[in-house]
Amino acid sequence: MEKEKSLQMIADISNANGAPGFEDAVVEVFRRYAEGLGTLKEDHLRNFYIYRNENKGNRPVVQLDAHSDEVAFMVQAIKPDGTLRFIPLGGWVTSNVPAHKVWVRNADGEYIPGIVASKPPHYMTEAERKAPLEFSSMSVDVGAISREDAIENFHIRIGEPIVPDVTFRYDEKHDLMVGKSFDCRLGCASIMDTLKELQGEELNVDIVGACCTQEEVGTRGSVITSRVVHPDLAIVFEGCPADDTCVEPYMVQTAIKRGPMLRHVDARMITNPRFQRYALAMAEEKGIPVQDAVRSGGSTNGANIHLSGEGVPTIVIGIPVRYAHTHYGISAYADYENGIKLACEILRAINQDIIQSF
């Protein structure tokens, strides 16, 4: 892998604005980086497919999955004072939302800057200070002074997406990436780099990369991609919430700089144990650091993919992301790279008989 090129791709994909249902700009970045990797297609949900050049059409199909959307918001109403009432798109904790910069798309398709505002403490009653923070008590301020000003001069309209205003940064000294939407733009970049690493190689399977929409609002895009691809096997790339800053040391299973995480279970999928153990054994054989985890919550597109067709053996290769589902994520490039190495080794080794054994 060419690290500098990979980092530039990650930056471009991470920086693209793509709230659930509004992934258009992200898809345009995918299209640019996927050029030459295979036949490119889209569906009406803006799911993006890459059919590998070397596919033959008469072999088992492996779906490489990731999702293109990010946790975001939507304009619900414009208040008389010109500020915007909004709703969450995806799983936010309200205390993480205020006092951050955001981009608000307007009626012209332009993203204009705003700030998530809440009532200043100077004007709060004692009861308001103690009350739990609700989305209804926050607003986005773009600088308008009235509803009319917001509509006529800022071209604000309801139903438009709002996304975090964050720019990707790489700290070379510590091998750390900082940016937004690592859940799951790191996964989308992983699909691209995996296909690049395997270019020209003869495999025993056909591969289709599928960057899915609307995962953060109920894994919706993967319902469609699994019907389109008809996979026999699936690898789901994810930006998984790191746990190394929030649980007891003995429970840490998704730490940054310890390799990608392979989960045995989450709230919506019991990972195929035979495929899971195969992947873990492959990592050990090839000297690729990995972490295996048991999760009681969360889910991925694997929830839909593994229940499609007659049942699809599916694993999740997760790149640990500190502070997922906030404006900022922190991830290690080494974990990203090792996730791709593992996927490539699996794809080089896998064949019809092995898939049948799962």
C-alpha positions as CSV (number, residue, x, y, z in Angstrom):
1,M,0.0,0.0,0.0
2,E,1.1,3.5,-0.7
3,K,0.5,5.2,2.6
4,E,0.6,8.8,1.3
5,K,-2.0,8.1,-1.3
6,S,-4.2,6.1,1.1
7,L,-4.1,9.0,3.6
8,Q,-5.2,11.5,0.9
9,M,-8.0,9.2,-0.1
10,I,-9.1,8.8,3.5
11,A,-9.0,12.6,4.0
12,D,-11.1,13.2,0.9
13,I,-13.7,10.6,1.8
14,S,-13.8,11.7,5.5
15,N,-14.2,15.4,4.6
16,A,-17.1,14.8,2.2
17,N,-20.5,15.7,3.6
18,G,-22.9,12.8,3.6
19,A,-25.7,12.7,6.1
20,P,-28.0,9.7,5.9
21,G,-30.0,9.9,2.7
22,F,-27.7,12.7,1.3
23,E,-24.6,10.8,0.4
24,D,-24.2,12.3,-3.1
25,A,-20.9,14.1,-2.4
26,V,-19.4,11.0,-0.8
27,V,-20.4,8.9,-3.8
28,E,-18.6,11.4,-6.1
29,V,-15.4,10.9,-4.2
30,F,-15.8,7.1,-4.3
31,R,-16.3,7.3,-8.1
32,R,-13.0,9.2,-8.5
33,Y,-11.0,6.8,-6.4
34,A,-12.6,3.7,-7.8
35,E,-11.8,4.6,-11.4
36,G,-10.0,1.6,-13.0
37,L,-10.8,-0.9,-10.3
38,G,-13.8,-2.3,-12.1
39,T,-17.3,-1.7,-13.4
40,L,-19.0,1.0,-11.4
41,K,-22.7,1.1,-10.8
42,E,-25.2,2.9,-8.5
43,D,-28.8,2.2,-7.5
44,H,-31.6,4.6,-6.7
45,L,-30.7,4.7,-3.0
46,R,-27.2,5.9,-4.1
47,N,-25.6,2.7,-3.0
48,F,-22.3,2.5,-4.9
49,Y,-21.0,-0.8,-6.4
50,I,-17.5,-1.8,-7.7
51,Y,-17.5,-5.1,-9.7
52,R,-13.8,-6.1,-9.8
53,N,-12.3,-6.2,-13.3
54,E,-11.1,-9.8,-12.8
55,N,-14.5,-11.2,-12.0
56,K,-15.6,-14.1,-14.2
57,G,-19.2,-14.5,-13.3
58,N,-19.1,-18.2,-12.5
59,R,-17.5,-18.2,-9.1
60,P,-18.6,-17.6,-5.5
61,V,-19.3,-13.9,-4.9
62,V,-17.8,-12.0,-1.9
63,Q,-19.3,-8.7,-0.9
64,L,-17.1,-6.1,0.6
65,D,-19.3,-3.8,2.6
66,A,-19.0,-0.4,4.3
67,H,-21.4,2.5,4.7
68,S,-21.1,6.0,3.2
69,D,-23.3,8.0,5.6
70,E,-22.3,9.7,8.8
71,V,-24.2,10.6,12.0
72,A,-25.7,14.0,11.2
73,F,-28.8,16.2,11.6
74,M,-31.7,17.7,9.6
75,V,-33.4,21.1,9.6
76,Q,-36.8,20.6,11.2
77,A,-38.0,24.2,11.4
78,I,-36.9,27.8,11.2
79,K,-37.6,29.8,14.4
80,P,-38.8,33.5,14.4
81,D,-35.3,34.6,15.6
82,G,-33.6,32.9,12.5
83,T,-32.1,29.9,14.4
84,L,-32.9,26.4,13.2
85,R,-34.7,23.6,15.1
86,F,-33.1,20.3,14.1
87,I,-33.4,16.5,14.6
88,P,-30.7,13.9,14.8
89,L,-30.0,11.5,12.0
90,G,-28.3,8.5,13.8
91,G,-27.3,7.9,17.3
92,W,-26.1,11.0,19.1
93,V,-25.6,11.7,22.8
94,T,-27.1,15.1,23.4
95,S,-24.3,16.3,25.6
96,N,-21.8,15.9,22.8
97,V,-23.7,18.2,20.4
98,P,-23.7,21.8,21.6
99,A,-20.9,24.4,20.9
100,H,-19.7,22.6,17.8
101,K,-19.4,23.9,14.3
102,V,-21.6,22.4,11.5
103,W,-22.3,22.8,7.9
104,V,-26.0,23.4,6.8
105,R,-27.0,22.7,3.3
106,N,-29.2,25.4,1.8
107,A,-31.7,25.5,-1.0
108,D,-28.9,26.2,-3.5
109,G,-27.0,23.1,-2.5
110,E,-24.3,25.1,-0.8
111,Y,-23.1,24.2,2.7
112,I,-23.0,27.2,4.9
113,P,-21.4,27.4,8.4
114,G,-23.4,27.3,11.6
115,I,-22.9,26.7,15.3
116,V,-25.0,24.4,17.5
117,A,-26.3,26.8,20.2
118,S,-28.0,26.3,23.5
119,K,-29.3,28.8,26.0
120,P,-26.4,30.7,27.7
121,P,-25.9,29.9,31.4
122,H,-26.4,33.6,32.2
123,Y,-30.1,33.3,31.3
124,M,-30.8,29.8,32.7
125,T,-32.9,29.2,35.7
126,E,-31.7,26.8,38.4
127,A,-34.2,24.2,37.1
128,E,-32.9,24.7,33.5
129,R,-29.3,24.2,34.6
130,K,-30.2,20.8,36.2
131,A,-32.6,19.6,33.5
132,P,-31.2,17.0,31.0
133,L,-30.3,18.5,27.7
134,E,-32.8,17.8,24.9
135,F,-32.5,18.4,21.2
136,S,-35.6,20.7,21.4
137,S,-33.5,23.0,23.7
138,M,-30.7,23.4,21.1
139,S,-30.6,25.2,17.8
140,V,-28.3,25.8,14.9
141,D,-27.3,29.5,14.4
142,V,-26.1,30.5,10.9
143,G,-26.1,34.2,11.8
144,A,-29.6,35.1,10.6
145,I,-31.5,37.7,12.6
146,S,-35.0,36.5,11.7
147,R,-36.9,33.7,10.0
148,E,-37.3,35.9,6.9
149,D,-33.5,36.6,6.9
150,A,-32.7,32.9,7.1
151,I,-35.0,32.1,4.2
152,E,-34.4,35.1,1.9
153,N,-30.7,35.7,2.5
154,F,-29.2,32.4,3.7
155,H,-31.6,30.3,1.6
156,I,-32.4,28.0,4.5
157,R,-35.2,25.5,4.0
158,I,-36.5,22.6,6.1
159,G,-35.6,19.1,5.3
160,E,-31.9,19.9,4.5
161,P,-29.0,18.0,6.1
162,I,-26.6,19.4,8.7
163,V,-23.2,17.7,9.2
164,P,-20.2,18.3,11.5
165,D,-17.6,20.9,10.3
166,V,-14.4,18.9,10.8
167,T,-11.3,18.6,8.6
168,F,-9.2,15.5,8.5
169,R,-5.7,15.7,10.0
170,Y,-2.9,13.1,10.2
171,D,-0.3,13.1,13.0
172,E,2.6,11.4,11.5
173,K,4.7,11.4,14.6
174,H,2.1,9.3,16.5
175,D,0.5,7.6,13.5
176,L,-2.9,9.0,14.4
177,M,-5.8,10.1,12.2
178,V,-8.2,12.7,13.5
179,G,-11.4,13.6,11.7
180,K,-15.1,13.1,11.3
181,S,-17.2,10.2,9.9
182,F,-14.5,7.6,10.5
183,D,-17.7,5.5,11.1
184,C,-17.6,4.4,8.4
185,R,-15.6,6.3,5.8
186,L,-12.5,4.3,7.0
187,G,-14.4,1.2,5.9
188,C,-15.2,2.7,2.5
189,A,-11.5,3.6,2.0
190,S,-10.7,0.0,3.1
191,I,-12.8,-1.4,0.2
192,M,-10.9,0.8,-2.3
193,D,-7.5,-0.1,-0.9
194,T,-8.3,-3.8,-0.7
195,L,-9.4,-3.8,-4.4
196,K,-6.2,-1.9,-5.3
197,E,-4.0,-4.4,-3.4
198,L,-5.6,-7.3,-5.3
199,Q,-5.5,-5.7,-8.8
200,G,-4.4,-8.2,-11.4
201,E,-4.3,-11.2,-9.0
202,E,-6.1,-14.4,-9.9
203,L,-8.5,-15.4,-7.2
204,N,-11.0,-18.2,-6.7
205,V,-13.9,-15.8,-6.0
206,D,-15.5,-12.8,-7.6
207,I,-15.6,-9.6,-5.5
208,V,-18.1,-6.8,-5.4
209,G,-17.5,-3.7,-3.3
210,A,-20.6,-2.1,-2.0
211,C,-20.6,1.3,-0.2
212,C,-24.1,1.5,1.4
213,T,-26.2,4.4,2.3
214,Q,-28.3,5.1,5.4
215,E,-26.6,2.6,7.8
216,E,-26.8,5.1,10.7
217,V,-30.6,5.1,10.5
218,G,-31.3,1.4,10.6
219,T,-28.8,-0.3,8.2
220,R,-31.2,0.4,5.3
221,G,-28.9,0.5,2.3
222,S,-27.5,-3.0,2.9
223,V,-31.1,-4.4,2.5
224,I,-30.8,-3.4,-1.1
225,T,-27.1,-4.2,-1.7
226,S,-27.4,-7.8,-0.5
227,R,-30.3,-8.3,-2.9
228,V,-28.3,-6.8,-5.8
229,V,-25.0,-8.6,-5.1
230,H,-26.4,-12.0,-4.0
231,P,-23.2,-12.7,-2.0
232,D,-22.0,-16.1,-0.9
233,L,-19.7,-14.6,1.6
234,A,-19.3,-11.1,3.1
235,I,-16.7,-8.9,4.8
236,V,-18.1,-5.9,6.5
237,F,-15.6,-3.1,7.1
238,E,-16.6,-0.8,10.0
239,G,-15.4,2.1,12.1
240,C,-16.0,0.5,15.5
241,P,-16.3,2.5,18.7
242,A,-13.0,2.1,20.7
243,D,-13.4,1.0,24.3
244,D,-9.9,1.7,25.6
245,T,-10.8,4.9,27.4
246,C,-14.1,3.9,28.9
247,V,-14.1,0.3,30.3
248,E,-12.1,-1.6,32.9
249,P,-8.7,-2.8,31.6
250,Y,-9.7,-6.4,31.5
251,M,-12.7,-5.6,29.3
252,V,-10.7,-3.7,26.6
253,Q,-11.3,-5.4,23.3
254,T,-11.3,-2.5,20.8
255,A,-8.2,-0.4,21.5
256,I,-6.5,1.8,19.0
257,K,-3.0,0.6,17.9
258,R,-3.8,-3.1,18.7
259,G,-5.1,-4.1,15.3
260,P,-8.6,-4.3,13.8
261,M,-11.4,-5.8,15.9
262,L,-13.4,-8.9,14.8
263,R,-16.7,-9.2,16.8
264,H,-18.2,-12.5,17.7
265,V,-21.6,-11.0,18.4
266,D,-23.5,-7.7,18.5
267,A,-27.1,-6.7,19.0
268,R,-28.2,-8.0,15.6
269,M,-25.8,-10.6,14.4
270,I,-24.1,-13.7,15.9
271,T,-21.1,-13.9,13.6
272,N,-20.7,-17.1,11.7
273,P,-18.4,-18.9,14.2
274,R,-16.6,-20.9,11.5
275,F,-15.8,-17.9,9.3
276,Q,-14.8,-15.9,12.4
277,R,-12.4,-18.6,13.6
278,Y,-11.0,-18.9,10.1
279,A,-10.3,-15.2,10.0
280,L,-8.7,-15.2,13.4
281,A,-6.5,-18.1,12.5
282,M,-5.5,-16.4,9.3
283,A,-4.5,-13.3,11.2
284,E,-2.4,-15.4,13.6
285,E,-0.8,-17.4,10.7
286,K,0.2,-14.2,8.8
287,G,1.3,-12.2,11.9
288,I,-1.5,-9.6,11.6
289,P,-2.5,-8.1,15.0
290,V,-6.2,-8.4,15.6
291,Q,-8.6,-8.1,18.6
292,D,-11.7,-10.3,19.0
293,A,-14.6,-8.9,20.9
294,V,-18.0,-9.8,22.3
295,R,-20.4,-6.9,22.0
296,S,-23.8,-6.7,23.7
297,G,-24.9,-3.6,21.7
298,G,-24.4,-1.9,18.3
299,S,-24.8,-3.4,14.9
300,T,-23.5,-3.2,11.3
301,N,-24.7,-3.8,7.8
302,G,-23.9,-7.5,8.5
303,A,-27.2,-7.6,10.3
304,N,-29.0,-7.5,6.9
305,I,-26.3,-9.2,4.7
306,H,-26.0,-12.3,6.9
307,L,-29.8,-12.9,6.7
308,S,-30.0,-12.5,2.9
309,G,-30.3,-15.3,0.4
310,E,-30.0,-18.7,2.2
311,G,-27.8,-17.1,4.9
312,V,-24.4,-15.5,4.2
313,P,-21.3,-16.2,6.3
314,T,-20.2,-12.7,7.4
315,I,-17.5,-11.2,9.5
316,V,-16.9,-7.6,10.6
317,I,-13.4,-6.1,10.3
318,G,-13.6,-3.1,12.5
319,I,-11.1,-0.2,12.7
320,P,-11.2,1.1,16.3
321,V,-12.4,4.7,16.4
322,R,-12.2,6.7,19.7
323,Y,-15.3,8.9,20.2
324,A,-17.4,7.5,17.4
325,H,-20.7,9.2,16.9
326,T,-19.3,12.6,17.9
327,H,-17.8,15.3,15.8
328,Y,-14.3,13.9,16.1
329,G,-12.8,10.5,15.8
330,I,-9.3,9.3,16.6
331,S,-7.9,6.2,14.8
332,A,-4.5,4.7,14.1
333,Y,-3.4,4.2,10.5
334,A,-1.7,1.0,11.4
335,D,-5.1,-0.5,12.4
336,Y,-6.6,0.6,9.1
337,E,-3.6,-1.0,7.2
338,N,-3.8,-4.3,9.1
339,G,-7.6,-4.6,8.4
340,I,-6.8,-4.4,4.7
341,K,-4.0,-6.9,5.0
342,L,-6.3,-9.4,6.7
343,A,-9.0,-8.9,4.1
344,C,-6.6,-9.5,1.3
345,E,-5.1,-12.7,2.9
346,I,-8.7,-14.1,3.3
347,L,-9.6,-13.2,-0.2
348,R,-6.4,-14.8,-1.6
349,A,-7.1,-18.1,0.3
350,I,-10.8,-18.5,0.1
351,N,-12.6,-20.8,-2.4
352,Q,-15.8,-22.6,-2.9
353,D,-15.0,-25.5,-0.6
354,I,-13.9,-23.3,2.3
355,I,-17.1,-21.2,1.9
356,Q,-19.1,-24.4,2.0
357,S,-17.4,-25.5,5.2
358,F,-18.7,-22.4,6.9
